[in-house]
Amino acid sequence: MSPGAIVINSARVRQTLAMQRGRFIAMAIVIPIASLLACGSSSPSAATDPKDGLLATTQMPKGWHPYPAQALISKTDLCGAPFPADIPTPQRQAAAAWTIDPNNGPIFGERVEQYKDGSEFRASTRDASRFPCEFVQGGTRWRTTAAAPPRSGSGGSVRLVINQDRTDSFNYEVAIPLGSSVLKMVLNSRVPNRELLDNLVARAYRQFASANK
């Protein structure tokens, strides 16, 4: 979970859903850049306002509604290990999120992060080689695996984080670099749903790429 990670009002989600059928959102809905991305290019896409790369509610499938999104600075990756102190932070960023049901999901969030140049998307082969991994965080047992890469863009990654203490917590974490920006996405669902993930990622990446031409 890296600096500037995406969080979808995690405190509210944990409180609401934990009171019902247990924790639904994995690891505070955070997408770590270091454990997801390889090096990007150095094209000057960071000149674009990061908000321009986000979807509008009208671009979401029917039935999805806006959901609160906020920033979080995290200190651990998707295997629960601390990040180095020199992990780069974005110069500018913007986030948005949507849900079908705020109490039961699914929830989809995206975040556009802009860096000084693509060299800051440093490869993290150490992290990539660690999947699958298991760890305990907040008293909960988690397992992270590497899934098939996203069909949109190039150089992206997908990680699936599941709660090993439950049977209804599936959390897809996606990152796709483009120039000196990166699009991060998360889908949290009570059932595995790669078809829905691919649909939402395709929508988000089209907008992201259009804004970063």
Secondary structure as the mmCIF struct_conf table of DSSP 4:
data_model
#
loop_
_struct_conf.conf_type_id
_struct_conf.id
_struct_conf.beg_label_comp_id
_struct_conf.beg_label_asym_id
_struct_conf.beg_label_seq_id
_struct_conf.end_label_comp_id
_struct_conf.end_label_asym_id
_struct_conf.end_label_seq_id
TURN_TY1_P TURN_TY1_P1 PRO A 3 GLY A 4
STRN STRN1 ALA A 5 VAL A 7
BEND BEND1 ILE A 8 ASN A 9
HELX_RH_AL_P HELX_RH_AL_P1 SER A 10 ARG A 21
BEND BEND2 GLY A 22 GLY A 22
BEND BEND3 ILE A 25 ILE A 25
HELX_RH_3T_P HELX_RH_3T_P1 ALA A 26 ALA A 28
TURN_TY1_P TURN_TY1_P2 ILE A 29 ILE A 29
BEND BEND4 ILE A 33 ILE A 33
TURN_TY1_P TURN_TY1_P3 ALA A 34 LEU A 36
HELX_RH_3T_P HELX_RH_3T_P2 SER A 45 ALA A 47
BEND BEND5 THR A 48 THR A 48
HELX_RH_3T_P HELX_RH_3T_P3 PRO A 50 GLY A 53
BEND BEND6 LEU A 54 LEU A 54
HELX_LH_PP_P HELX_LH_PP_P1 LEU A 55 ALA A 56
HELX_RH_3T_P HELX_RH_3T_P4 THR A 57 GLN A 59
BEND BEND7 MET A 60 MET A 60
HELX_LH_PP_P HELX_LH_PP_P2 PRO A 61 PRO A 61
TURN_TY1_P TURN_TY1_P4 LYS A 62 GLY A 63
STRN STRN2 HIS A 65 PRO A 66
STRN STRN3 GLN A 70 LEU A 72
STRN STRN4 THR A 76 THR A 76
TURN_TY1_P TURN_TY1_P5 LEU A 78 CYS A 79
BEND BEND8 GLY A 80 GLY A 80
HELX_LH_PP_P HELX_LH_PP_P3 ALA A 81 ALA A 81
STRN STRN5 PRO A 82 PRO A 82
HELX_LH_PP_P HELX_LH_PP_P4 PHE A 83 PRO A 84
TURN_TY1_P TURN_TY1_P6 ALA A 85 ASP A 86
BEND BEND9 GLN A 91 GLN A 91
STRN STRN6 ARG A 92 THR A 99
BEND BEND10 ILE A 100 ILE A 100
TURN_TY1_P TURN_TY1_P7 PRO A 102 ASN A 104
STRN STRN7 ILE A 107 GLN A 114
BEND BEND11 LYS A 116 ASP A 117
HELX_RH_3T_P HELX_RH_3T_P5 GLY A 118 GLU A 120
BEND BEND12 PHE A 121 PHE A 121
HELX_RH_AL_P HELX_RH_AL_P2 THR A 125 ALA A 128
TURN_TY1_P TURN_TY1_P8 SER A 129 ARG A 130
BEND BEND13 PRO A 132 PRO A 132
STRN STRN8 CYS A 133 GLN A 137
TURN_TY1_P TURN_TY1_P9 GLY A 138 GLY A 139
STRN STRN9 THR A 140 ALA A 147
HELX_LH_PP_P HELX_LH_PP_P5 ALA A 148 PRO A 150
BEND BEND14 ARG A 151 GLY A 155
STRN STRN10 SER A 157 ASN A 163
TURN_TY1_P TURN_TY1_P10 GLN A 164 ASP A 165
BEND BEND15 THR A 167 ASP A 168
STRN STRN11 PHE A 170 LEU A 178
TURN_TY1_P TURN_TY1_P11 GLY A 179 SER A 180
STRN STRN12 SER A 181 SER A 189
BEND BEND16 ARG A 190 VAL A 191
HELX_RH_AL_P HELX_RH_AL_P3 ARG A 194 ALA A 211
TURN_TY1_P TURN_TY1_P12 ASN A 212 ASN A 212
#
